[in-house]
Amino acid sequence: MTTSLTTFDGFPRADLDVAQIRTTRSRIIHLRNDYKALMSRIETGLHAHHASIQASSPPVSKPEPINSADPSSALPETPFARVNSVVEGSPADTAGLKAGDRIRRFGTANWMNHEKLAKVAEVVQGSEGRPVLVKVIREEPGPGAEKKELQLQLTPRRNWGGRGLLGCHLLPI
């Protein structure tokens, strides 16, 4: 669009079809102007539409925060990780986690946002020395294979005698 169509001494360049380029440039400029005008009309229409909606609707009350402690209002929590192993005497062992438990919630991490367990690591690092709510599903071995839903309080900490803050190994499901 900005390439010169003439030589250094002012003559048309022989390697270009100058008439075709001028026609094409003119068409592009017209299309750009039409696009700008159309976008301006759309913007004006959107402003008018939203103003009429706001004028016709009653005032909106302040939204109430969702109580995440109320299980009836929460979305169904699908398990997103499985406990592969738990070290004896670790914070995970003290909290009651067992190998085979399927984790439905780990603090703020759940099946929708765990990002391949990166969110779990973030929660653990940010909660050192403070209890974290961990919701698990445990299948009891034996006939009938009864499933139990448990809520455990796990406190990540160092200096428990092993590696890491939890003392367990989690695998994504």
Secondary structure, 3 states (H helix, E strand, C coil): CCCCCECCCCCECCCCCHHHHHHHHHHHHHHHHHHHHHHHHHHHHHHHHHHHHHHHCCCCCCCCCCCCCCCCCCCCCCCCEEEEEECCCCHHHHHCCCCCCEEEEECCEECCCCCCCHHHHHHHHHCCCCCEEEEEEEECCCCCCCEEEEEEEECCCCCCCCCCCCCEEEEEC
